[in-house]
């Protein structure tokens, strides 16, 4: 074994489960319902986090169309609604009429006055208009039995500076962007190290309340800290851009696996990755690599997690119990651009597939299966993702 070899060994099953995995939808950028339908069928997310602006008269009719698609596929819809600043209750009338006509209204709603999409210093000047707590009260009056959230559709900084009353909310939420402070590859991957602390801090703001991390990708859908996003033609690695080239490549897939692993182990209840359509599109079939990650993980939502031990930081790994009591599924992602030598300890491999930059989707690798079964090492290319089914040892 060389010094560069990373060894993974197996632990016990835990009390945690794989979070619900979904996708986002930006309603104002939804132009092709048939395409959305195909993506729903192919990716099969467990939920959709739908961002809509109630100040736009087109928002509610579009929402009705989308919810019809989601209902047909048993996909839950969570609304992240932006409302007017002065009188949030006025924004809810058309939404309430639409809800009354729906067989299955949304699973939950977060209502955010538009001014609170921006970030404010704790000792700075804050909006004089209605606060998120006022908007929440207006929504509670309309829908006393619906799950209503506290938090923001932006990032943890904004949540931490405008904390909801934990007794007044049914879930707490925020998004994550890894390109707020820096945009080089190494810095973006290093943002994963902060996820356990973010989860713990969010949990502490609302103990016992379900915790949902809403649409997260290699990008930023809005800039709370300035006037606008950074212009990007889709080829540049820049901060606070909605069109990062890595979102379409293997990098985003590896980052997403690392994100899910850290958030799941830390105890998030629900994770929303990328979007159907802009700005963080998963692509048309066969789609971008991250599309295959989301589809694979969503299929295993709610499965009991199993402990893994790694002796190197280059890889991220997670395992869970499959529907078969005798088999666990294991995902291993290389978080670096360089190849990493992998060794698996005390494991009986049933199946093996690989997602890397050379293939569309996970592909069996019989040669790697033979080597790892024999106890030998296997080189995992930069940002590659390995998926295994292994027998549970007694």
N, C-alpha and C positions, 0 to 999 in steps of 0.2 A: 504494500500500500504506500503511495506517495503522500507527501505532506499536503498536497492539494486535493486529496480525495475527501469527499464529504460522505459520512456514513449516517444512514437513517436506521433507527431501531424502533421497536414497537412498544406501546404502553397500553394502559387499560382504557375502556370506554368511560366517557365523562357524562355528567348530567346535562351538558349543553347539546344543542342540536344545530344543524346547519340552518342559517337564517333563510327566510323567504327571499328569493331572488327575482327581481323584476326589472323592467325597463322604463325609461321616461318617454313622454310625448309632449312636445311643445305645440299646443293647439293652434297658435297663430301661424305655424309653419307646416301644418298638416295639409297637404294639397292632393294626396292620392290615397283615397281610402282602400282601394284594391291592393295597393302596395303594403299598406299597414296590415291588411288582412293576411297577406302572404307571410309577412314577417311574424305576425302572431302565431300562425300555424307552424312555421319553421322553428322559431325560437322557443315558443311556449313559455313565456315568462309567467310567474305566479301572480304578478300584479303589474299595473301601470300607474306610475306617478305622473299625473297630467297637470302641466302648468298652463293656466289660462288667465287672461286679463279681463275681468268683468267690465272694464270700461270700454271694451271692444264689443259692439253690438253683434258681431259674427260669432262670438265665443260660445254662447250657449247652444245655438243650433249645431255647431260643429261638435260640441260635447255630446249631444244626444246621439249623433251618428256614431261617434267613437264608442260610447257606452253600449250601443246595440251590438257592435262587433265584439266587444269584450264579453258581454253577456252570453253571446252565442258560443264562446269558448271557455266559459267559466273562469274568466280572468278578472280579479278584483280591481276596481279603479279607486285611486286615492287622488283627491283634488288639492292642488296647490294654487289657490286662487288669489289673484291680486285685485284689490278693491280700491275705490276712490278714498281719498284721504279725509275729507271733511265729514262725510256721513256714510260710514261703511254699510249701515243697514239698507241704504237706498240701492246699493249694488246687488243686494241679495234677492230682489223681487223676481227678476226673470229666472234666476237659478232655482228659486223655490217653486215656481210654476213648472219648470222642467222636471224637478224631482217628483212633483206630485203625479206626473204622467208616467214615471218610470216604474217598471216592475221591480227592478233592483237598483235603488239609488246607490251612490258611491259608498265605499266602505268607510271613508272618513274625509274630513276637510281641514286644511290649514288656510286661514284667511289672513292676508297680509296687506295692510295699507301701503300704497305705492311708495310713499316716502321712506318706508322702512326697508326697501331694497338697498338703500345706501347704508354705509357704516358711519357711526358717529363715535367720537372719543368720549370716554366716560364723563369727563368734565367739560365737554364741548356743548355747543348749541344743538339741541334736539328739536325735531319737528313739533310745532305747536298744534298740529292737527291730531286726529284720532290715533291712539296708540294701538298696538296689536291686542292688548287686553280689552279695549273698547270694541274692536272688531270681533273678538272672540265672544264677548257678551251678546253682541247683536246676532251672531250665528247661533249661540245657545238658545236665545229666545225663539229663533225660527225653528231649530231642530234640536229639541231637548234630548232626544234619544240617539242622535248620531255621534259617532266618535269625532271629536273636535280636537285639533292639535295646538300645541304651543311650539314656538321656535320660528325658523325662517327657511325660505327656499334657497337662501344663500349659504354662508359658511359658518363654522363654529364661532369665529370671532364675533359675528353679529348676534348669534344666540347668546353668547356669554355676556355681551354688553346689554342685552335686552332680555332678561330672563323671565320666562313665564311663571305664573303662580302654579306650582305643581298640583295643587288641590283643584284647579279649575280645568285641567286638561286631561285628555284621554290618551295622548301620545306626545312624545317630544321628537323634534326632527331638525335636521340641517343637511346640507350637501357638503361634499368635499371636492376641492380642486387642488391638484398637486403642482400647478404652475402659477401660484400667486406670487411667490417670492423669487423663484429662479426657474429656469426652463431647460437647463442642460440635462442630459440623460441621467447622470449620476445623482444630481439633486432631486430630480423627480422620483427616482426609485427610493431615495433616502426619506421622502415624505412618509413612506410606509411605516417608518419607525415611530412616528407620532400617533398612529391610529389607536393603539391601546390606551394611551393617555387621553385622547379625545373621547373615546368611548367611556372611560371611567369618569371623566369630568361631566359629560352629558348625563350619565346615569345619576351622578351626585346632584345635579340640578333638579331631577324629578325622580326620586327613588320609587321603584315599583311600577313606574309608568312605562308602557311599551316604547321602545326606542327605534326609530326608523331613520336610516341614513338615505336621504333622497338622491336624485340622479347625480351620479359621480362618474367622471371619465377623465381622459387626458385632455383637459380643456377647461374653460370657464364660460358659462352662459351669460354672465353679466359681470360688471366691474363695480363692486360696492365702494371702491376707494378712489374712483375718478369719474370723469365724464363719460368715458366709453371704453370698449374693449380695444385691445391692440390690433390694428389691421394685420391681416395675414392672408397671403394667397394660397395657403395650404402647404407651403414648403418650408416654412420657417419655424424654428424652435424659439418661441418668445413667450413672455409671461402674459397672463390674462388675455388669452386668445381663444376663440371658439372653434378654430379651424387648424388644430395641431396635426401635422402629418403622422405622428406616431399613433394617433387614434385609429388609423387605417392599417396598422401593421402589427407585427408580432410583439412589439414592445407593449402596446396597450393590453394585449392578452395576458402577458406575464405580469404586468402591473395589477391587472384586475384580480388575478389569482392571488397575488400577494396581499392585496387589499381585503379580499374576502376571508383569507386565512386569518389575518390579524383581527379583523372586526368580529369574526365568528368566535374565535377563542376568547376575545375580550367580552363578548356577551351582547352584541347587537341583535335585535329581533328581526330586522328587515333591511335589505340592501337593494338599492336600485342602481343599475349599471348601464351606462350609455343610453341611447334613445332609438326609437323607431322613427326614422326621419331625422332631419337636422335638429340640433346642432352636432350631436354626437352619434351619428348614424351607424348602425351595425351593418349596413350594406345589403344589397340584393344577394340572393342565393348564388353561389355558396357563401358569400358574405366575407367580411373582414374576420381576422382571427378571433377578435373578442366576441364575435357572434357565437362561435362554437363554445367558448368558455361559458357564456351566459346560458346557452341551451343546456349544456352538460350539468352545470351547477343547479339550475332551476329544477331540473328533473329530480334532484336529490334533496330538495327542501324538506326540512323537518327530521332528517335522519340523525341518529345519535352520533356525536363526534368521538373520535378515538385519539388518544394522546400519541404523539410522535416525538422522538428525540433526534435532533440534528447536531452534529459537531462542527458546523460551519454556517456562516451567515449568507453565503452566496445563494443558497436555495431556500425556498419556502415550501412547506409540505403540510397537507391536511388529509385526514382519513375519517371515514364514517361507515357505519353499518349499512349494508345494502338491505334490500327486502329479504334476502336470504340470510338466515342466522349464521351461516357458515362462511360468509364472504364479506370482506370490507373493500371499499373503493378508496383509492389513494391518488391524490394529485400532487405532483412535484413540479415546481416552476423554478427555472434558472433566472434569477433577478439581475444577472450581469450580462454584458455583451460578449464575454469570453466563455469558452467551453469549461465545464466543470465535470470532474470525474466523480461518479456516484457509485456507492456500494450500499446494498441493502442487507441488513443483518437479520437472521432468524425469520425468514419469510418464505412462504410457498406461493409463487405467482401463478395465477390462473390465466390472466390475459394481460396484454400490454399494448398500448397505443400511444402515438406521439403526435403532438401538434407543434410544427415548426414553420419557418418561413418558406419552406419549399413545397408545402402541401396545402390543399384546401380541406381543412378539417382534420380530425384525428385519424391516423393511419396505423394499422398494425405494423410492428417491427419484429418479425420473427427472430432476426439475428440478435437483437438486444434481449429478447425474452430468453433465448438459450444462454447467453452470457450471464445474465443476472440470476437465472435459475441455478447455474453452476457455481454461484458464489463469486463470480468475477466482477470486475468493474465495468461501467459503461460511461462513455463521455456524453454529456448532455450539452448540446450547442447553446450559444447565447440566446436567452429569452425563450428557449424551448420549454414545452410543458409535457410532462409524462403522466399518463393515466394508467393505473393498474387496478386489477381485481386480484385480491390475495385471500388465501384461506385463513380463517381465524384459528389461531392455535389454541388448543385446550390449556 
